[in-house]
Amino acid sequence: MRRLALLVAPALAMLALPGAAFAHTKLLAANPAANATVAKPTKLTLTFSEVLVGPLSGIELVMTGMPGMANHAPMPIKGFKTATAGKVLTVTLPRALPAGTYDLKWHAVASDQHRIEGQYTFTVR
């Protein structure tokens, strides 16, 4: 009986802990949003479910298509600045994005120190 108690007690203690301790940050909203078509943005924002660790969170942005160029090679976008404030990651671009399609890959680290990644596509008209 004592052995059973030693096995069951840790399991019950784990169930009693708040669920947030086991959750990883999630992307809640983005501007531009996934699959959206927008006019030439100069700023991108991603909002997460947890407060971010700024130096460990960021994005990669690649232009994957350009109107009138059927065989456009992927072109990484460089020169942007990222900043975090609480749960929001803001990307300030050096100039408005030209018309085309873009893949945005993000990575975020919250207080649990787990790196979570995702990606989505949007279009600039």
Summary of the structure (lengths in Angstrom):
residues: 125
radius of gyration: 20.2
end to end distance: 69.6
largest distance: 75.3
contacts: 324
relative contact order: 0.26
helix: 18%
strand: 46%
